[in-house]
Amino acid sequence: MKNLNLAEMLDNVRARTPLVHNITNYVTVNDCANILLACGGSPIMSDDAGDVEDITSICGGLNINIGTLNARTIPAMYLAGKRANELEHPVLLDPVGAGASRLRTETAAGLLDALKLSVIRGNISEIKALAQGSATTKGVDADEADQLNAANQDSVIAFAKGLAEKTGAVIAITGATDVITDGERVCLIRNGHPMMSRITGTGCMLSAMTTAYVVANPERPFEAVCAAVCAMGLCGEIAHARLSAADGNSSYRNYIIDAVYNLTGAQLEEGAKYECL
């Protein structure tokens, strides 16, 4: 498999305007809404237990992000997730900071056990903590010991494939090099720019956008995830090239959203840097 049909994945998002329910963290909720609008989707933000089942019912997919957990929103995540499963809607879990605290780790693991997940997206430390119950993260950043490199690439891929086989979800481990797998196929993606780590929320935005791509391409979730990850990384590159000497990370965030808004299928096919194994 050499061609992932990235342009088709993007075009389907534009054509189908997928409605995505987000239970996400209050640090990045506005950026998640804007990135969904920019990519061609439509956002709804709802995290009250009395509201989420109805909201999930009218949406095409659910994005669960545990970045700012509290006693009020955790039950809502379970209620929305179970309702989405009943309706056979895609559910993405972003285990932000799993491994950094007991609450985050146990909540992420509980959601993994209780729900049928379509996609699990996080950095390598978060995904390892989710799978193994370890506590190695330093917050929302990947631990340096976990960074993908030539020495550990094969073991990371094997770990990701094993988790995909166990859960039935597409696993997206994102970092300088992204690893995407459905348990059989593997794609390594090398788009992006280091400055993306200087913005709070690029991962959260990616999770929201990925959910839209999966909703719009229901028969090809692996390809949809790959397309979303390539698109976000490529837009990080495009946005960085636009920066002037007077611009900083705030402008960079806005330029990324602008780049997503203006991205075409042809640009995505031309600029995507991926390797299928």
N, C-alpha and C positions, 0 to 999 in steps of 0.2 A: 504494500500500500504506500504509494508515493504521494498521491494527490489527495489532500483532505477536503477539497472543494470549499475553501474558506469563504470565497466570494458568495457562494450559494447560501452558506450559513448566515452571513451578514445580511444578504438580501432578504432572506426569510424573516429576520427580525424586523426589518423596515416594513415589509409587506403585511406582517401579521400583528404588529403592535402588541406584543404579549403583555398582559397585565400581571404584575408581580407583587405579591404580598411580602412585605419586609418586616420582620421582627428583628430590628438591628439596634446598634448602640447609639446613644445620644450624642457621642462625639462626632459621628460622621453621617448622621441620618440625612442631612440636607444634601451632602455630596452624593450619597447613594441614590436619592431621588433624582438629582440632576443628571447623573451618569446614565440612569435608565431612560430618561427623556432624550438624552443625547444619542444613545445607541439606537433608538427607535422603539423602545418599550414604553411602558406606562407604570408608575409606581403607586402603591398604596402602603402607607405606614400605619400599622395598628398593633398594639401590644397589650391591650386589656383583655383579660380572660372572658369578659362578657361580650366581647366584640369579635374576637379573632376567628371563631368558627364560621360566622356569617361572611366575614371578609374573605377568608380563604376559599369559601365556596364559590365566590364570584370571580376569583382570580385563576390564572392558568398555572401558577407555580408559587412556591414558598421559599423564601430566603431567611434562614435562621442564623443570626450572628450573636454570639454570647459575650460580646465585648464589654458590656456594662450590665452584668447580671444583677438582679435583685429579686426579693421574695415575691414581688408582684408579677414579674414577667416570666419567671420560670414555668409556672403552671400554664401560662398562655402559650408557651412554646410547645408543650406537650399537646394541648388541645388543638392548636392549629395544625401541628404535624400529623396527628391522628386523623383529623378531618381531611387533610390533603391526601393522606394515604387511602382513605375510603373512596375518594374521588379519583384516585390514580393520577394525581398531579405531581410533577417533579418537586422534590424537596432537596434543597442544598443546605448543608451544615458548615458553618465557618466557626471552628472551635478556637476563637481568639483567646490567646493567653492560656490555653489548656496546659497544665503542668506548672503554672505559676502560683496557683492557689488550689486548695482542696475543693472549694466551691466550683471553680471553673472546670477542674478535671472531672469531678463527679457528675456535674451537670452534663458535660459533653458526652461522657461515657453512658449516662442514663438515656440521653437522646439517641445515641447510637444503638442502644439495646432496644429501645421502645419503638423506634420509627424505621420505616423502609426509606433509606436515603438514596437519592439519585446521584448526588455529587457530594464529596467532602473536599473542601478547599482550605488550605492553610499553609503556613511555612513548615519546614521539616520538623522543627522541635514540637510544634503544636500537634502535628499528625502523629509523631512518635508517642507523645504523651497520651493522646487519645487511644492509640492502639495498645500501649503497654502500661498505661497508668503511671508513667514515670513523671518526675518533677524536675525538668531540666531547663525550662524556658526562663528567660529573664524578663518576661512581660509579653509584649506582642512581637518581639524580635526573635529571630532564630538564634540559638546558641552557636557560638563559633565552632564548637566541636562537631556540630551537626551539618555544617555547610557542605553542599555537594562538591566533590572534586574528583579528579581522575582516579584516586586511590579507592574511593568508596562508592563510585558511581554504580557499579554492578550490585553491590549490597543494598543501596538505596532503591534501585529499580526492583530488586527481588522483594524487598520489604513492601513497596507500594503495590506490586502485583498481588502479593499475598493478602494485603488488606482489601484490595478490590475484589478478589475472589471470595473472601470471607463475608464481605458486606453487600456485595452486588452493586456497589456504587462506583462511579468513575472517581478516581483519586487524583487530585491536582495538588502537587507539592510545588509551591511557587517560591522563587528566589532568583539568584543571578542566572541560573539555568532552571527551567521549570520541567518537572516530570509529570506527565499525564498518562494514566493507564486505566484500562477497564479490566485488567487481569490477564488479557491476552495481548492486545496491542499496546505499544509504548511509544510516546512521542516526547522528544526533548526539544524545548523551545528556548531560544537564546535572544529574544527581543527584550527591550527595556533599556533603562538608563539608571546608573547608581543614584542619581538625584531623586528618584522616585521614593527612596527610603527616607527622604527628608520631608515628606508630606504625610501627615496623619490621615490614613484612610484609603490609600491606594488599594490595599488588599480588600477592604470592605466594599469599595466601589467595584472591584473586579468580581467579587462574589455576587453582588446584585446584578451586574451585567451578565455574568455567566448563567444565572438563573433564567434571564430573558432569552439567551441564546438556546438553552435547553428546551424551554417552553416552545419556542418557535421552530425547533427541529426535533420533534418528539421521537422520531425513528432513529436518530443518529446522535445520541447524547455524547459519545466520545468525540466525534468530529466537532460538535457544537462547543464543547469545553475547550478543545484545542483552538478553535477559531476565536473564542472570547479572550483566551490568554494571549494569543498572538496579537489580537487587536489592541488590547490594553498596553502591552509592551511596546508595540509599534507606535502607538499614540504618545507614549512617554518619550520616545525618540524624536518624533515630529515636534512635540511641544518644547523639548529642550533646544532643538535647533532654532526655535523662534525667540528664545530668551535674549534680551538685551543686557547690557552691563548694569542697568538700573533695576532689573527684575530679580525677584527672589522666589522663595518657595510658594508664596501665595499666588503670584502670577503664574507660576508653573502649574499649580493645581488647576487654575482656570484654563490655561492653555491645553492641558490634557483633556478636559471636558470639551473644549472647542474642537480638538483633534478628533475625538470620538464622534462628535456631531457631524463633522465634515468627511469622515473616512468613507471611502468607496471600496467596493469589492475589488476593483482592479488594483487600488493602492495596497490593500491587504494582501492580495496574492503576490504582488511584487516585493513587498517589504517584509513579509513573514520569514523568520529564520527558524526553521524546524527540521528535525531529523526523525524519521520513523524507523523504529528498530523492529 
